[in-house]
Structures are given as C-alpha cells and as structure tokens.
Amino acid sequence: MSSRKPSPPSPFPLGEGSKPPLIVIVGPTAVGKTETSIQLAERLEGEIVSGDSRLFYRGMDIGTAKPTPQERRRVPHHLIDVADPSDTWSLAIFQRAAAEAITGIQSRRHLPFLVGGTGQYIHAVTHGWTPPPASPDAALRAELESRAGSEGYQSLHDELQKLDPAAAEKIDPRNLRRTIRALEVIRLTGRKFSEQSRQVEGPYRLLTIGLTRPRPELYARVDARIETMFEDGLLQEVQHLLDSGLSPDLPCMSAIGYRQCVEVLAGRMTVEQAKVEMRRLTRIFIRRQANWFKLDDPSIHWFEAGRVRVDEIEQTIRGFLTDDATEDSHR
C-alpha cells in the first residue's frame, strides 16, 4: 500500500466526460519504465497497473526485475503478485483484471497508468481486443503439446511462421502456450490468427508515452541488469521455486533467466553461459517489442529516457488532461 495521504479531488476530468483518461507508458525492457512511471504517478496522484505478463507471479521477483517493495510503497501498484507460478494467466483474465483495477483507480479519483512492455497485453486493453472466436480444443492441444515435446517448441513456431507470418513475428518462440493457441485457432477456423483478434472502440481516452534509448545504451543496461540479478540471488530464487515443487516445464519458467538458471542448477550450463544466453535472448525480445511499439507510430509520444527530464513528460500529460477538461466543458 502507498503511504501517501488522501488526496484532494483531482483537478482533472477523471470520468466526467464520455471516456475517462488512461495514461499508457510503453517501451523496451530496461529502458526505465518503472522509475519514470513511479515519478509521474507521484506527481499526478496516479496509481500503476502493470501490463507486464512476467510480474503476475509471486516469488518471481529478481529475474523479472519486479518493482521493489520500497518502489511499490511510493505509489499503489496493481496486477503484481496476483497469481502463483503454477497458475496460468490468460489474456482474457488479464483484460478483466486490468479493467477492474482501472475502474477502482478512477473511483478513488486517481489517474490510472498502464505500464509495461508486453505488447499483446497492452494492446488488449488500449485497443479493445476481444479474443478469437474459436473455443479451445482439448484433443488438438494435446496433439500440439505432444509435438512440442518430441520436436521442440521451435518446430511449432516454424509452422506458425509458414501459416501466419504476422502472428509469428509477434509471438516469442519460447511462448509455447501462445504458439499453440495461434495454431489451434488457425486450424479450427481456417483463418489467420493475426486477423481474428476483434477490435472495438476502447473505453478510455488514451495518451501513450513511449520511452526509448539508443540500442547500444539499452543493451549495456540489459547487461548490467543481468549481472545485478545474479548478484542479488537469481540462482537462489530459482532453486527456491524448484524446492517448493514447481515444475521447470511450467510456462512461467520459460521466462528469460529462469530457464537458464534451471540449466545451471542441473549442471548443464555454467553461470557465464547462462548470462550469455540471457543477453542474447533479451536482445531478441527487445527487437520483438519494437514490432509492437514502433517509433513511427503517430499515436505514441516518444521520449528518449535519460535525456528528457520527467518534468517534460509530466507537462505533456498535464496538457492532455487539460485539453480533455476543456473539451468536457464545451459538451
């Protein structure tokens, strides 16, 4: 919980008009979203809703670069530590939980911030996605899972690449559950998965802030973060998860860092090899994030983190909210 005192009524239109505002902060891994969003939420009486699928799970703290307890005390955070690692949070579950969290924030007359780098989760909220119409098929899923076990996850992703390149481009090959769902929908409907996420008009007035850094600087920050993770006890965190009975084959354990630590603990990889692999996979992930959040997207207001002061981003948000207030007064 936050230690902030109860705030006075917001000077901004947090629900009076046709749509309440939602501030979205996106950008690649290690760009600085956590600290920037906390500073902005402190200044603007905001609360943060996590749009990062890795932060849902309890006990997975170091390897996900989860906001620290001290950071979470500065402003209220939502959708962090809301599931056990053995649970699977689908996109539909996240959408419902995010909508409930945002509604709660608005009811407290605070400003909601949706923050994260998981493109499909962010877009599901901001673009009003509804899931593809095909219902899960247990037999087909079992067949695909069996293939993944015998041929490896890359085989299924290669098939998806042939059937639906647009979907394959946005789905990490290691995200077996998502790959299987895409293939399942394609086989059951005969249509591309990328064309079936129905979109309706979203319920919010959106301002999307994008944070970026030059790639060499971003990669250097990634490398430093990986070193810090091991210094802070990433191996011990993974060992604790395994000791608690968690299967290394669960989807959450495929996250970058966790899979490599499982290999280290099993004696199949050295710590240095794990770090090299984590650096390589994180660079691939950053490039994949760029497919969701493009620098030439006119709906995203981009700022170069480290070179632009938070004051400037704050003024952009205040200008957006003030414009909304003016529009509402003329309705």
Buried (B, 14 or more C-beta within 10 A) or exposed (E): EBEBEEEEEBEBBBBEBEBBBBBBBBBBBBBBBBEBBBBBBBBBBBBBBBBBBBBBBEBBBBBBBBBEEEBBBBBBBBBBBBBEBEBEBEBEBBBEBBBEBBEBBBEBBBBBBBBBBBBBBBBBBBBBBEBBEBEEBEEBBEBBBEBBEEEEBBBBBBBBBEBBEEBBEBBBBBBBBBBBBBBBBBBBBEBBBBBBBEEEEBBBBBBBBBBBBEEEBBBEBBBEBBEEBBEEEBBEBBBEBBEEEBEBEBBBBBBBBBBBBBBBBEEEBEEEEBBBBBBEBBBEBBEBBBEBBEEEEEEBBBBEBBEBEBEEBBEBBBEBBEEBBEEEEEE
